[in-house]
Amino acid sequence: MSKGLFITFEGGDGCGKTTQIKLLDEYLRAKGYQTLLTREPGSKGLGVKLREILLNYDGEVSPVCESFLFLADRAQHVDCIIKPALENGTIVLCDRHTDSTVAYQGYGRGLDLNQIHNLNKIATSGLKPDLTVVLDVDVETSQKRVGAEKDRMESAGIEFFERVRQGFLEIAKQEPERVKVVDSTQSIEEIHKQILELIGR
């Protein structure tokens, strides 16, 4: 494999991304593929510090400032981690990427979608995932899965997360070739099986 494969996992909090991305990573490694499991925000280095601010800062954060912090993390992540791995033929599995900014800051916070798309292009130098898996779950179920202890983003409220969910579904409608929606109210095993069918491995 001369060029790697870039697969992202998206969805609301509590949708099961972390479980499914780890299962896929284990499956691909067992098949002999070289993989990189990473996340946004906060993969490592500078990103870890940005993640701490984004998720745990207890003061007011404006939606525009929030967006730029996520974008700064993404630019660092793409340039220093994702692109080198792809150039080395690695399959990169990323927990959240550009679509989260569109769904959370665009649809959720109400920022201009065209501006967010343009800023995402700058932050990624135009890099797009080969496949994006959106794990879809109703907000009530996702909130129960998250539990009582929530970080700053997880505490945004039911109406916010309804908008975020609809944002992810709208993204999937706009880019059906890249973005695939999987019902994450199913069993862990069934979701994993459907994801394997999507990647054709």
SERO-4910 file (N, C-alpha, C, O; in steps of 0.05 Angstrom, whole numbers):
BEGIN
 pado doro    nc1    nc2    nc3   cac1   cac2   cac3    cc1    cc2    cc3    oc1    oc2    oc3
  Met    A     17    -24      0      0      0      0     18     25      0     32     30     19
  Ser    A     17     40    -21     34     64    -24     22     88     -9     37    105      1
  Lys    A     -4     89     -8    -17    111      6    -37     99     27    -50     79     21
  Gly    A    -37    111     50    -55    100     71    -84    106     66    -91    117     45
  Leu    A   -100     99     85   -129    103     84   -137    119    109   -127    114    131
  Phe    A   -154    139    104   -162    157    126   -192    152    132   -209    159    116
  Ile    A   -197    141    156   -224    135    164   -231    150    190   -216    148    209
  Thr    A   -253    164    190   -261    179    214   -287    169    225   -304    158    211
  Phe    A   -289    172    252   -314    164    266   -326    189    278   -313    204    291
  Glu    A   -352    192    273   -366    216    283   -392    208    296   -401    185    295
  Gly    A   -404    228    310   -430    223    323   -431    239    349   -410    249    358
  Gly    A   -454    240    362   -457    254    387   -443    240    410   -435    217    407
  Asp    A   -441    253    432   -428    241    455   -444    217    464   -469    218    464
  Gly    A   -430    195    471   -444    171    480   -454    153    457   -469    135    462
  Cys    A   -445    159    433   -455    143    410   -440    117    407   -449     99    392
  Gly    A   -417    114    420   -402     89    418   -378     90    400   -367     69    393
  Lys    A   -369    114    393   -346    117    375   -321    104    386   -307     89    372
  Thr    A   -315    109    411   -290     99    423   -289     68    422   -269     57    416
  Thr    A   -312     55    429   -313     26    428   -309     16    400   -293     -3    396
  Gln    A   -323     27    381   -322     17    353   -295     22    339   -286      6    324
  Ile    A   -283     45    345   -258     51    332   -236     33    342   -218     25    327
  Lys    A   -237     25    368   -218      7    379   -222    -21    368   -202    -35    362
  Leu    A   -247    -29    364   -252    -56    353   -242    -57    324   -231    -78    316
  Leu    A   -246    -36    309   -236    -36    281   -206    -36    280   -194    -50    264
  Asp    A   -193    -21    298   -164    -21    300   -153    -49    306   -134    -58    293
  Glu    A   -166    -62    325   -157    -90    332   -161   -109    308   -144   -126    303
  Tyr    A   -183   -106    294   -189   -123    271   -168   -119    249   -157   -139    239
  Leu    A   -162    -94    243   -143    -88    221   -115    -97    228   -101   -108    211
  Arg    A   -107    -93    253    -81   -102    262    -78   -132    260    -57   -143    252
  Ala    A    -99   -146    268    -99   -175    266    -97   -185    237    -87   -207    232
  Lys    A   -106   -168    219   -104   -175    190    -77   -167    178    -72   -172    155
  Gly    A    -60   -155    194    -33   -148    185    -30   -120    175     -9   -113    164
  Tyr    A    -50   -103    178    -48    -76    169    -35    -58    190    -37    -63    214
  Gln    A    -20    -38    180     -8    -18    198    -29      4    203    -39     16    184
  Thr    A    -35      8    228    -56     28    234    -46     49    254    -26     45    268
  Leu    A    -60     71    254    -55     93    274    -82    100    285   -100    109    270
  Leu    A    -86     97    311   -110    104    325   -106    131    338    -88    135    355
  Thr    A   -122    151    330   -118    178    340   -145    192    345   -166    180    341
  Arg    A   -144    217    354   -169    231    361   -166    261    359   -144    271    359
  Glu    A   -189    274    357   -190    303    359   -212    311    379   -233    299    379
  Pro    A   -206    331    395   -181    344    399   -162    328    416   -170    309    430
  Gly    A   -137    335    415   -118    325    435   -105    298    430   -105    281    448
  Ser    A    -93    294    406    -80    269    402    -55    266    420    -53    247    435
  Lys    A    -37    285    417    -13    285    435      0    312    433     -6    328    415
  Gly    A     19    317    450     34    342    450     17    366    454      2    367    473
  Leu    A     19    386    436      3    410    438    -27    404    439    -42    418    453
  Gly    A    -36    385    424    -64    378    424    -75    370    451    -98    376    457
  Val    A    -59    358    468    -68    350    495    -75    375    511    -95    375    525
  Lys    A    -58    396    509    -64    421    523    -89    435    512   -104    446    528
  Leu    A    -92    434    486   -116    446    474   -141    431    483   -162    443    488
  Arg    A   -140    405    484   -162    388    493   -170    396    522   -194    398    528
  Glu    A   -151    399    539   -156    406    567   -172    432    568   -191    434    584
  Ile    A   -164    452    552   -178    477    552   -207    474    541   -226    483    553
  Leu    A   -209    460    519   -235    457    506   -256    442    523   -279    449    522
  Leu    A   -247    422    537   -266    405    551   -269    413    581   -290    407    592
  Asn    A   -250    427    592   -251    431    621   -249    460    630   -251    465    654
  Tyr    A   -244    479    613   -243    507    621   -270    515    633   -291    511    620
  Asp    A   -270    526    657   -295    532    671   -306    560    667   -326    567    680
  Gly    A   -293    576    651   -303    603    645   -318    603    619   -322    583    606
  Glu    A   -327    627    611   -342    630    586   -323    627    562   -301    638    562
  Val    A   -332    612    542   -317    609    517   -336    616    494   -356    603    491
  Ser    A   -329    636    478   -346    644    456   -346    622    435   -326    608    432
  Pro    A   -368    618    420   -369    598    399   -347    602    378   -336    582    368
  Val    A   -340    627    372   -319    631    352   -292    623    363   -276    610    349
  Cys    A   -287    630    388   -262    621    401   -260    591    402   -239    579    396
  Glu    A   -282    578    410   -283    549    411   -276    537    384   -261    518    383
  Ser    A   -287    548    363   -282    537    336   -252    540    329   -241    521    319
  Phe    A   -240    563    335   -212    566    328   -194    548    345   -173    540    335
  Leu    A   -201    542    369   -185    524    385   -186    495    373   -166    482    371
  Phe    A   -210    487    365   -212    461    351   -196    461    325   -183    441    319
  Leu    A   -198    482    310   -184    484    285   -154    485    288   -139    473    272
  Ala    A   -144    498    309   -116    498    315   -106    470    321    -85    462    312
  Asp    A   -121    456    337   -114    428    343   -114    412    317    -96    395    314
  Arg    A   -133    416    300   -135    400    275   -111    406    257   -100    387    245
  Ala    A   -104    431    254    -81    438    237    -56    424    246    -41    413    230
  Gln    A    -51    424    272    -27    411    284    -29    381    280     -9    368    273
  His    A    -52    370    284    -57    341    282    -52    331    253    -39    311    249
  Val    A    -64    345    234    -61    337    206    -32    339    196    -22    320    185
  Asp    A    -19    362    202      8    366    192     28    348    205     47    337    192
  Cys    A     26    344    231     47    329    246     41    300    251     60    284    257
  Ile    A     16    291    248     10    263    254     -4    249    231      5    228    222
  Ile    A    -26    260    221    -42    245    202    -29    243    175    -26    221    164
  Lys    A    -20    266    163     -7    265    137     18    247    136     20    231    117
  Pro    A     36    249    155     60    232    154     52    202    155     64    186    142
  Ala    A     32    196    171     23    168    173     11    158    147     17    136    138
  Leu    A     -5    175    134    -17    167    108      4    163     87      3    145     71
  Glu    A     24    181     87     46    179     67     62    154     71     75    144     53
  Asn    A     61    143     96     76    118    102     59     93     97     67     71    103
  Gly    A     35     97     86     18     74     80      1     64    103    -10     42    101
  Thr    A     -2     80    124    -16     72    147    -46     77    144    -54     97    132
  Ile    A    -63     60    156    -91     65    158    -96     82    183    -91     72    205
  Val    A   -105    107    179   -109    125    202   -138    124    210   -156    129    194
  Leu    A   -143    117    235   -170    116    247   -172    139    267   -158    140    287
  Cys    A   -190    159    260   -191    183    277   -218    186    290   -239    186    276
  Asp    A   -218    189    316   -242    194    332   -248    224    331   -236    240    346
  Arg    A   -266    233    314   -274    260    308   -255    274    289   -230    270    290
  His    A   -266    291    271   -250    306    253   -267    330    243   -282    341    259
  Thr    A   -265    338    219   -277    362    209   -308    363    212   -319    384    217
  Asp    A   -321    340    209   -350    339    211   -360    346    239   -382    356    241
  Ser    A   -344    341    259   -352    349    286   -354    379    289   -372    389    302
  Thr    A   -335    393    276   -336    422    277   -360    433    263   -373    452    272
  Val    A   -367    421    240   -391    429    225   -416    424    242   -433    441    244
  Ala    A   -418    400    254   -441    392    269   -444    408    296   -465    418    302
  Tyr    A   -422    410    311   -423    422    337   -423    453    336   -440    466    348
  Gln    A   -403    464    322   -401    493    321   -420    505    300   -429    528    304
  Gly    A   -424    491    278   -442    501    257   -471    497    264   -485    516    271
  Tyr    A   -480    472    263   -508    467    269   -515    471    299   -536    481    306
  Gly    A   -496    463    317   -502    465    345   -500    493    356   -519    503    369
  Arg    A   -478    507    351   -474    535    361   -486    556    342   -489    579    350
  Gly    A   -492    548    317   -505    567    299   -485    585    284   -493    606    274
  Leu    A   -460    577    282   -441    593    266   -445    588    237   -457    568    229
  Asp    A   -434    606    220   -438    605    191   -424    579    180   -400    575    183
  Leu    A   -440    563    167   -430    537    157   -410    541    135   -390    526    134
  Asn    A   -413    560    117   -394    564     96   -367    572    107   -346    563     97
  Gln    A   -367    589    127   -342    597    140   -328    573    153   -304    570    151
  Ile    A   -344    556    166   -332    533    179   -320    514    158   -298    504    162
  His    A   -334    510    136   -323    493    114   -297    504    104   -278    490     99
  Asn    A   -296    530    100   -271    543     90   -249    541    110   -226    536    102
  Leu    A   -254    545    135   -234    543    156   -224    514    159   -200    510    164
  Asn    A   -242    495    156   -234    467    157   -214    461    134   -195    446    138
  Lys    A   -220    472    110   -202    467     88   -174    478     93   -154    466     86
  Ile    A   -173    502    106   -147    514    113   -133    496    133   -109    491    131
  Ala    A   -147    488    154   -135    473    176   -124    446    166   -105    435    177
  Thr    A   -137    434    146   -130    407    136   -114    408    110   -106    387    100
  Ser    A   -109    432     99    -97    435     73   -112    419     52   -101    408     33
  Gly    A   -138    417     56   -155    403     36   -158    373     40   -172    360     25
  Leu    A   -144    362     60   -146    333     65   -175    325     74   -186    338     91
  Lys    A   -186    304     62   -212    295     70   -211    265     75   -195    251     63
  Pro    A   -227    255     94   -227    226     99   -236    210     75   -252    220     59
  Asp    A   -226    186     72   -236    168     52   -263    157     59   -280    152     41
  Leu    A   -268    153     85   -293    143     95   -298    155    122   -280    157    139
  Thr    A   -323    163    126   -332    173    152   -356    157    162   -376    155    147
  Val    A   -353    145    185   -375    130    197   -388    147    219   -376    155    239
  Val    A   -414    153    215   -429    168    235   -446    148    251   -463    134    239
  Leu    A   -440    147    276   -456    129    294   -479    145    305   -475    164    321
  Asp    A   -503    139    296   -527    155    303   -543    143    325   -549    119    325
  Val    A   -549    159    345   -565    151    368   -583    174    377   -574    197    375
  Asp    A   -606    169    387   -623    190    396   -611    203    421   -596    191    436
  Val    A   -617    229    424   -604    245    445   -609    234    473   -592    234    490
  Glu    A   -633    225    478   -640    214    505   -622    191    512   -612    189    534
  Thr    A   -618    173    493   -601    150    498   -572    158    501   -558    148    519
  Ser    A   -563    177    485   -535    186    487   -530    199    514   -508    195    525
  Gln    A   -549    214    524   -545    228    549   -543    208    572   -528    211    591
  Lys    A   -559    186    571   -558    166    591   -531    152    591   -520    145    611
  Arg    A   -520    147    566   -494    134    564   -472    151    575   -453    141    587
  Val    A   -473    177    571   -452    195    581   -451    195    611   -430    196    623
  Gly    A   -475    194    624   -476    193    653   -477    221    666   -480    241    652
  Ala    A   -475    222    692   -479    247    707   -455    265    705   -458    290    704
  Glu    A   -431    254    704   -407    271    703   -401    278    674   -394    261    657
  Lys    A   -404    304    667   -401    314    640   -380    335    638   -377    351    656
  Asp    A   -365    335    616   -345    357    611   -360    381    600   -385    381    597
  Arg    A   -345    402    593   -358    427    584   -375    423    559   -397    433    558
  Met    A   -365    408    540   -380    403    515   -404    385    520   -426    390    509
  Glu    A   -401    366    537   -423    347    543   -446    360    559   -468    348    561
  Ser    A   -441    383    570   -461    397    587   -477    418    572   -490    435    585
  Ala    A   -477    417    546   -489    439    530   -519    439    529   -531    459    523
  Gly    A   -533    416    536   -562    416    537   -574    400    514   -563    396    493
  Ile    A   -599    391    519   -614    373    501   -618    386    474   -613    373    453
  Glu    A   -628    411    473   -633    424    447   -608    427    430   -609    423    406
  Phe    A   -586    433    443   -560    434    429   -554    408    416   -546    407    392
  Phe    A   -557    386    431   -549    360    420   -569    350    399   -562    334    382
  Glu    A   -594    359    400   -613    353    379   -603    366    353   -604    353    332
  Arg    A   -594    391    355   -584    404    331   -559    391    320   -555    388    296
  Val    A   -541    382    338   -517    368    331   -523    342    316   -512    336    295
  Arg    A   -542    327    327   -550    302    314   -560    307    286   -553    293    267
  Gln    A   -578    326    283   -589    333    257   -567    343    238   -568    338    214
  Gly    A   -547    356    249   -524    365    233   -509    342    221   -503    342    197
  Phe    A   -503    322    237   -489    298    227   -506    284    205   -495    276    184
  Leu    A   -532    282    209   -549    269    189   -550    285    163   -552    274    142
  Glu    A   -550    312    166   -550    329    142   -523    326    127   -524    326    102
  Ile    A   -501    325    141   -475    321    128   -476    295    112   -466    294     89
  Ala    A   -487    274    124   -489    248    110   -506    250     85   -500    237     64
  Lys    A   -527    265     85   -544    269     62   -529    284     40   -532    278     16
  Gln    A   -512    303     48   -497    319     29   -474    304     16   -467    310     -7
  Glu    A   -462    285     31   -439    271     21   -443    241     25   -428    228     40
  Pro    A   -462    229     11   -469    201     16   -447    181      8   -446    159     18
  Glu    A   -429    189    -10   -407    171    -18   -386    168      4   -375    146      8
  Arg    A   -381    190     18   -361    189     39   -373    182     66   -360    167     82
  Val    A   -396    193     73   -407    191    100   -429    170    101   -449    171     87
  Lys    A   -425    150    119   -444    128    122   -455    129    151   -439    131    170
  Val    A   -481    127    153   -494    127    180   -500     99    189   -511     83    174
  Val    A   -492     93    214   -498     67    226   -514     72    251   -507     89    268
  Asp    A   -536     57    254   -553     58    278   -538     47    302   -533     23    304
  Ser    A   -531     65    321   -515     55    344   -531     47    368   -521     44    390
  Thr    A   -558     43    364   -574     31    385   -573      0    383   -583    -14    400
  Gln    A   -560    -10    362   -557    -39    359   -535    -49    378   -522    -34    392
  Ser    A   -531    -75    378   -511    -87    395   -483    -79    385   -480    -73    361
  Ile    A   -463    -80    402   -436    -74    395   -426    -92    372   -413    -82    354
  Glu    A   -434   -117    373   -425   -136    353   -437   -130    326   -424   -131    305
  Glu    A   -463   -123    325   -476   -117    300   -465    -91    288   -462    -90    263
  Ile    A   -460    -71    304   -448    -46    294   -421    -52    282   -415    -42    260
  His    A   -405    -67    296   -378    -74    286   -380    -89    259   -365    -83    240
  Lys    A   -399   -107    257   -403   -122    232   -410   -104    209   -399   -107    187
  Gln    A   -427    -84    214   -435    -66    193   -412    -48    184   -409    -41    161
  Ile    A   -395    -40    204   -372    -23    197   -352    -39    180   -341    -28    161
  Leu    A   -348    -64    186   -331    -81    169   -341    -83    141   -326    -84    122
  Glu    A   -367    -85    138   -379    -86    111   -374    -60     96   -370    -60     72
  Leu    A   -375    -38    111   -370    -11     98   -342     -9     88   -338      3     66
  Ile    A   -322    -19    103   -295    -16     94   -286    -38     74   -265    -37     62
  Gly    A   -304    -59     72   -298    -79     52   -274    -96     58   -260   -106     40
  Arg    A   -269   -100     84   -245   -117     92   -255   -144    101   -238   -161    108
***
